Amino acid sequence: MGKKNIFLHDSFYFSKHTIRSESNYYGVKKESLEVNKWIYEIIGQLQEMLSSNVVIKGGAASQLYLPIEFQRCTADIDFACIIDKEDIVNSLEYLKYKFTKCNCFFDYKEYIPKHVKDSFHSIEMSTFLLDLPFIFNKGRKKDLKIDFVYHSNSQDISCFMNKCNVLGLTLDYTPICVPKNILIAEKLLTFASNSIGLEKHRIDGYYKNTYDVYNLLNVETSADFFVDIAENLSKVVDKECKTKRISTLSTQIILDDISDTLFNFFTWDLFVKDPYCHVKVKKFIDSNIQQHIRTYMDIDTWAIMFMYIYTYISSIKAYIKTKQILYFDLINDYIDEITFIESLSKGERELYRKKFIMKISEWNSKVIVKNIMNINRMCFLTMLIEKNLI
């Protein structure tokens, strides 16, 4: 009743039947798909009122740059904004009035984590939790979280997107995002676990960002785009330090931190007798990643994704030092090599496997080689060893 007047998208897309049908089609959880739909509905509602004063970043922005077949469901909203809290509250209050007037439940509250209350160096931001009329999330605690990170000027980080599709919706508005190069640079910084990145206990956050960055880099593979990221990374580092109100750190320190974190992620299971997927990571995979991708998301596949990003970071480090594009082609060399190996007979592939095992064992005799089930991972790891990148 009255929903057609308050939704930017046809309320049909938020019906029980549609959500259930689409969740089966994409192979994602109904609850996750429903949240994903609401995220892009709320983004549209807020940007309709606030325009480029609120710019999408994070996971919600990442999906807009990816083909639909590689997208995942996202669980919250991150905005960079140049307005104050009063403008945000007024906008949320208006949405509450608009939805409630049409007998559609909507409520919100500000959320301030204890560590933010107690920290002098906390990020200048506001977090709000939205209570929405979910169908498949009834009976459980499920708020939609929105982070508004305040910036002095966001006009240089606005990108208007046209004709966007996300899981469950064809957007009936033009979303405003951070540009792809800035988005990737910001996500790369999250791997700096000992300085400005994610807290180490947020294990699922690292895997979410790995999924996004890996796919974004596979969409944009040009050398020019790589150079653009490399040459602007120091600006993104400075901005991140300023946002987090900490002393400026050198880009080299950050890149070394990122490399160390990525190295740990693609090697941890090589020294564990019985490696297993972390429960938070498994929940993320099962709930948010499409079925046709989820079927091959094992430990080896994740390791390959981490190595891919590690190679990209190694290329950035080399470019900053020499202004030459080194190691960047290693990714293409890897793709060519595994394509060649796949064309071989079973016996010939086994010879390659033995060669890789020998190289890896020479690199570190403590590696439990039997933990590597995928020859593609062996191939990539061997190439990193041969290039002295690890």
C-alpha positions as CSV (number, residue, x, y, z in Angstrom):
1,M,0.0,0.0,0.0
2,G,1.6,3.2,-1.2
3,K,5.0,1.6,-1.8
4,K,5.0,2.7,-5.4
5,N,5.3,6.3,-4.3
6,I,8.2,5.8,-1.9
7,F,10.5,3.3,-3.7
8,L,12.8,4.5,-6.5
9,H,12.5,1.0,-7.9
10,D,9.3,-1.0,-8.5
11,S,8.3,-2.5,-5.1
12,F,7.9,-5.8,-7.1
13,Y,11.6,-6.3,-6.8
14,F,11.3,-6.3,-3.0
15,S,8.6,-8.9,-2.8
16,K,9.0,-12.3,-1.2
17,H,8.4,-14.1,-4.5
18,T,11.0,-12.0,-6.5
19,I,13.7,-12.2,-3.8
20,R,13.3,-16.0,-3.5
21,S,13.3,-16.5,-7.2
22,E,16.4,-14.3,-7.8
23,S,18.3,-15.8,-4.9
24,N,17.8,-19.3,-6.5
25,Y,19.0,-17.9,-9.8
26,Y,22.2,-16.3,-8.5
27,G,22.7,-18.9,-5.8
28,V,23.0,-16.5,-2.9
29,K,21.1,-16.4,0.4
30,K,17.7,-14.8,0.3
31,E,18.6,-12.7,3.3
32,S,21.8,-11.4,1.6
33,L,20.1,-10.6,-1.6
34,E,17.3,-8.7,0.2
35,V,19.9,-6.6,2.0
36,N,21.8,-6.0,-1.2
37,K,18.6,-4.7,-2.9
38,W,17.9,-2.3,0.0
39,I,21.4,-1.0,0.0
40,Y,21.1,0.3,-3.5
41,E,17.6,1.6,-2.9
42,I,18.8,3.6,0.1
43,I,21.9,4.8,-1.7
44,G,19.6,6.1,-4.5
45,Q,17.2,7.8,-1.9
46,L,20.1,9.6,-0.2
47,Q,21.9,10.7,-3.3
48,E,18.6,11.9,-4.7
49,M,18.5,14.3,-1.8
50,L,22.2,15.0,-1.2
51,S,23.6,14.5,-4.7
52,S,27.5,14.4,-4.9
53,N,27.7,15.5,-1.3
54,V,27.7,11.8,-0.5
55,V,29.9,9.6,-2.7
56,I,29.7,5.7,-2.6
57,K,32.9,3.9,-1.7
58,G,33.8,0.4,-0.4
59,G,32.1,-2.8,-1.4
60,A,28.9,-1.2,-2.7
61,A,31.0,0.9,-5.1
62,S,33.1,-2.0,-6.1
63,Q,30.1,-4.0,-7.4
64,L,29.1,-1.1,-9.6
65,Y,32.4,-1.5,-11.5
66,L,32.1,-5.2,-12.0
67,P,30.1,-7.2,-14.6
68,I,27.1,-8.8,-13.0
69,E,28.5,-12.3,-13.2
70,F,31.4,-11.4,-10.8
71,Q,29.4,-9.3,-8.4
72,R,28.7,-10.4,-4.8
73,C,26.1,-9.2,-2.3
74,T,27.3,-6.4,0.0
75,A,26.2,-5.9,3.5
76,D,26.6,-2.2,4.3
77,I,27.1,1.3,2.8
78,D,30.2,3.5,3.0
79,F,30.0,7.1,2.0
80,A,32.6,9.8,1.6
81,C,30.8,13.1,2.4
82,I,31.3,16.8,2.6
83,I,28.2,17.7,4.6
84,D,27.7,17.7,8.4
85,K,25.8,15.3,10.6
86,E,22.8,17.6,10.8
87,D,22.2,17.3,7.0
88,I,22.5,13.5,7.3
89,V,20.1,13.3,10.2
90,N,17.6,15.6,8.4
91,S,17.8,13.3,5.3
92,L,17.2,10.1,7.4
93,E,14.4,11.8,9.3
94,Y,12.8,12.7,6.0
95,L,13.1,9.1,4.8
96,K,11.5,7.9,8.0
97,Y,8.6,10.3,7.5
98,K,8.2,9.4,3.9
99,F,8.1,5.6,4.5
100,T,6.0,5.8,7.7
101,K,3.4,7.9,6.0
102,C,2.9,5.1,3.5
103,N,2.7,2.5,6.2
104,C,6.1,1.1,5.4
105,F,8.3,0.7,8.5
106,F,11.6,2.7,8.6
107,D,13.7,3.7,11.6
108,Y,17.3,4.6,12.3
109,K,19.6,5.3,15.2
110,E,23.2,6.6,15.5
111,Y,25.8,4.0,16.5
112,I,29.0,5.0,18.3
113,P,31.3,2.0,19.0
114,K,33.0,2.1,22.4
115,H,36.5,2.1,20.9
116,V,35.5,5.2,18.9
117,K,34.2,6.9,22.0
118,D,37.4,6.2,23.9
119,S,39.9,6.9,21.0
120,F,41.4,10.3,20.4
121,H,42.5,9.2,17.0
122,S,39.1,7.9,15.9
123,I,38.1,8.6,12.3
124,E,35.9,11.7,11.8
125,M,32.7,9.8,10.8
126,S,29.2,9.0,11.8
127,T,27.6,5.6,11.7
128,F,23.8,5.0,11.5
129,L,21.9,1.8,11.8
130,L,18.7,1.5,9.7
131,D,15.9,-0.7,10.7
132,L,14.0,-1.6,7.5
133,P,11.0,-3.8,6.6
134,F,13.0,-6.9,5.7
135,I,11.0,-9.9,4.7
136,F,13.6,-12.7,5.1
137,N,15.4,-11.1,8.0
138,K,12.5,-11.0,10.3
139,G,13.0,-12.4,13.8
140,R,16.7,-11.7,13.8
141,K,18.9,-8.7,14.6
142,K,19.6,-7.2,11.2
143,D,20.3,-3.5,10.8
144,L,21.7,-1.9,7.7
145,K,24.8,0.0,8.7
146,I,25.8,3.2,6.9
147,D,29.2,4.9,7.5
148,F,29.6,8.5,6.6
149,V,33.3,9.5,6.5
150,Y,33.7,13.3,6.5
151,H,36.0,15.0,4.1
152,S,36.8,18.6,3.4
153,N,36.3,18.2,-0.3
154,S,34.9,15.3,-2.3
155,Q,34.5,17.1,-5.6
156,D,37.7,15.5,-7.0
157,I,36.5,12.0,-6.1
158,S,33.1,11.9,-7.8
159,C,32.3,9.6,-10.7
160,F,28.8,9.4,-12.1
161,M,27.9,5.9,-13.3
162,N,25.3,5.2,-16.0
163,K,23.2,2.1,-16.7
164,C,24.2,0.1,-13.6
165,N,23.0,-3.4,-12.8
166,V,23.5,-5.0,-9.4
167,L,22.4,-8.4,-8.1
168,G,18.6,-8.1,-8.0
169,L,18.2,-4.6,-9.4
170,T,18.6,-2.5,-12.5
171,L,19.3,0.9,-11.0
172,D,16.8,3.6,-11.9
173,Y,19.2,6.4,-10.9
174,T,22.8,7.4,-11.6
175,P,24.9,6.4,-8.7
176,I,27.9,8.6,-7.7
177,C,31.0,6.7,-6.7
178,V,34.7,7.3,-6.1
179,P,36.6,6.7,-9.3
180,K,37.8,3.1,-9.9
181,N,41.5,3.9,-9.5
182,I,40.9,5.6,-6.1
183,L,38.6,2.8,-5.0
184,I,41.2,0.2,-5.7
185,A,44.0,2.2,-4.0
186,E,41.8,2.6,-0.9
187,K,41.0,-1.1,-0.8
188,L,44.7,-2.0,-1.2
189,L,45.5,0.1,1.9
190,T,43.1,-2.1,3.9
191,F,45.8,-4.9,3.7
192,A,48.3,-2.7,5.7
193,S,47.4,-4.6,8.8
194,N,50.2,-3.2,11.0
195,S,49.5,0.4,10.2
196,I,46.4,1.9,8.6
197,G,44.6,-1.2,7.4
198,L,41.9,-3.4,8.8
199,E,42.3,-4.8,12.3
200,K,43.8,-8.3,12.2
201,H,40.8,-9.9,13.8
202,R,38.5,-8.8,10.9
203,I,39.4,-11.9,8.9
204,D,36.3,-11.8,6.7
205,G,37.0,-8.2,5.8
206,Y,40.3,-9.2,4.3
207,Y,38.6,-11.8,2.2
208,K,35.9,-9.5,1.0
209,N,38.4,-6.9,-0.1
210,T,40.5,-9.6,-1.8
211,Y,37.5,-10.7,-3.7
212,D,36.7,-7.1,-4.8
213,V,40.3,-6.1,-5.6
214,Y,41.1,-9.3,-7.5
215,N,38.0,-8.9,-9.7
216,L,38.5,-5.1,-10.2
217,L,42.1,-5.7,-11.3
218,N,40.9,-8.4,-13.7
219,V,38.4,-5.9,-15.3
220,E,41.0,-3.2,-15.7
221,T,44.3,-4.8,-16.9
222,S,45.9,-1.9,-18.9
223,A,49.4,-0.7,-18.0
224,D,48.2,2.9,-18.1
225,F,45.7,2.1,-15.4
226,F,48.4,0.5,-13.3
227,V,50.6,3.5,-13.7
228,D,47.7,5.8,-12.6
229,I,47.3,3.8,-9.4
230,A,51.0,3.7,-8.7
231,E,51.5,7.4,-9.2
232,N,48.5,8.4,-7.1
233,L,49.0,5.9,-4.3
234,S,51.0,8.3,-2.1
235,K,48.1,10.9,-2.2
236,V,45.7,8.2,-1.1
237,V,48.0,7.2,1.7
238,D,48.3,10.8,2.9
239,K,44.6,11.2,2.8
240,E,44.0,8.0,4.7
241,C,46.4,9.1,7.4
242,K,44.7,12.5,7.6
243,T,41.3,10.8,7.8
244,K,42.4,8.5,10.6
245,R,44.1,11.5,12.3
246,I,47.5,9.8,12.6
247,S,51.0,11.0,11.6
248,T,51.7,10.6,7.9
249,L,53.4,7.4,7.0
250,S,55.7,6.8,4.0
251,T,54.2,5.0,1.0
252,Q,57.1,2.5,1.2
253,I,56.2,1.5,4.8
254,I,52.6,1.0,3.8
255,L,53.5,-1.1,0.7
256,D,55.8,-3.3,2.8
257,D,53.1,-3.7,5.3
258,I,50.6,-4.7,2.6
259,S,53.1,-7.2,1.1
260,D,53.7,-8.8,4.5
261,T,50.0,-9.2,5.1
262,L,49.3,-10.7,1.6
263,F,52.3,-13.0,2.0
264,N,50.9,-14.4,5.2
265,F,47.5,-14.9,3.6
266,F,48.8,-17.0,0.7
267,T,51.2,-19.1,2.7
268,W,49.6,-19.7,6.1
269,D,48.1,-23.0,5.2
270,L,51.5,-24.3,3.9
271,F,52.7,-24.8,7.4
272,V,49.6,-26.2,9.0
273,K,48.9,-29.9,9.2
274,D,45.1,-29.7,8.7
275,P,44.2,-26.3,7.2
276,Y,40.6,-25.3,7.2
277,C,38.5,-22.3,6.1
278,H,37.8,-19.8,8.9
279,V,34.1,-19.9,9.9
280,K,33.6,-16.1,9.2
281,V,35.1,-16.6,5.7
282,K,32.9,-19.6,5.0
283,K,29.9,-17.7,6.1
284,F,30.8,-14.9,3.7
285,I,31.4,-17.3,0.8
286,D,28.2,-19.2,1.4
287,S,25.9,-16.2,1.9
288,N,27.3,-13.5,-0.5
289,I,29.1,-15.1,-3.4
290,Q,27.2,-16.4,-6.4
291,Q,27.0,-20.2,-6.8
292,H,28.9,-20.4,-10.1
293,I,31.9,-18.8,-8.4
294,R,31.4,-20.3,-5.0
295,T,31.9,-23.9,-6.3
296,Y,35.7,-23.3,-6.8
297,M,36.4,-20.9,-3.9
298,D,38.7,-23.2,-1.9
299,I,42.0,-22.4,0.0
300,D,44.1,-22.8,-3.2
301,T,41.9,-20.4,-5.2
302,W,42.0,-17.7,-2.4
303,A,45.8,-18.1,-2.3
304,I,46.0,-17.5,-6.0
305,M,43.9,-14.3,-5.6
306,F,46.2,-13.1,-2.7
307,M,49.3,-13.8,-4.9
308,Y,47.7,-11.9,-7.8
309,I,47.4,-8.8,-5.6
310,Y,50.8,-9.4,-4.0
311,T,52.3,-9.3,-7.5
312,Y,50.5,-6.1,-8.3
313,I,51.9,-4.5,-5.1
314,S,55.4,-5.7,-6.0
315,S,54.9,-4.0,-9.4
316,I,53.9,-0.8,-7.7
317,K,56.9,-0.9,-5.3
318,A,59.2,-1.4,-8.3
319,Y,57.6,1.4,-10.3
320,I,57.8,3.9,-7.5
321,K,61.6,3.1,-7.2
322,T,62.5,2.9,-10.9
323,K,59.6,4.4,-12.9
324,Q,59.7,1.2,-14.9
325,I,56.9,-1.4,-15.1
326,L,58.5,-4.5,-13.7
327,Y,56.7,-7.7,-12.7
328,F,53.4,-6.4,-14.1
329,D,53.7,-8.9,-17.0
330,L,54.3,-11.7,-14.5
331,I,50.5,-12.0,-14.2
332,N,50.1,-12.5,-18.0
333,D,53.0,-14.9,-17.9
334,Y,51.2,-16.9,-15.2
335,I,48.0,-17.0,-17.3
336,D,50.0,-18.2,-20.4
337,E,51.8,-20.8,-18.3
338,I,48.6,-22.4,-16.8
339,T,46.9,-22.3,-20.2
340,F,49.8,-24.3,-21.6
341,I,49.8,-26.7,-18.7
342,E,46.1,-27.4,-19.1
343,S,46.7,-28.3,-22.8
344,L,49.2,-31.1,-21.7
345,S,48.5,-34.7,-21.1
346,K,48.0,-36.1,-17.6
347,G,51.5,-37.5,-17.6
348,E,53.1,-34.2,-18.8
349,R,51.2,-32.2,-16.2
350,E,52.5,-34.6,-13.5
351,L,56.1,-33.8,-14.6
352,Y,55.3,-30.1,-14.2
353,R,53.8,-30.8,-10.8
354,K,57.0,-32.5,-9.6
355,K,59.1,-29.6,-10.9
356,F,57.0,-27.1,-9.0
357,I,57.1,-29.3,-5.8
358,M,60.9,-29.4,-6.0
359,K,61.2,-25.6,-6.4
360,I,58.8,-24.9,-3.5
361,S,60.6,-27.4,-1.3
362,E,64.0,-25.8,-2.1
363,W,62.5,-22.4,-1.2
364,N,61.3,-23.6,2.2
365,S,61.8,-27.2,3.4
366,K,59.1,-26.8,6.0
367,V,56.3,-26.4,3.4
368,I,53.7,-29.2,3.6
369,V,53.4,-29.5,-0.2
370,K,50.5,-31.9,-0.1
371,N,48.4,-29.1,1.2
372,I,48.6,-27.5,-2.3
373,M,46.0,-29.4,-4.3
374,N,45.8,-27.0,-7.3
375,I,48.7,-27.1,-9.8
376,N,47.9,-23.5,-10.8
377,R,48.8,-22.4,-7.3
378,M,52.0,-24.3,-7.5
379,C,52.8,-22.6,-10.8
380,F,52.1,-19.1,-9.4
381,L,54.1,-19.7,-6.2
382,T,57.0,-21.1,-8.2
383,M,57.1,-18.0,-10.5
384,L,57.2,-15.7,-7.4
385,I,60.1,-17.8,-6.1
386,E,62.0,-17.7,-9.4
387,K,61.6,-13.9,-9.6
388,N,62.8,-13.5,-6.0
389,L,59.6,-11.8,-5.0
390,I,59.3,-14.0,-1.9
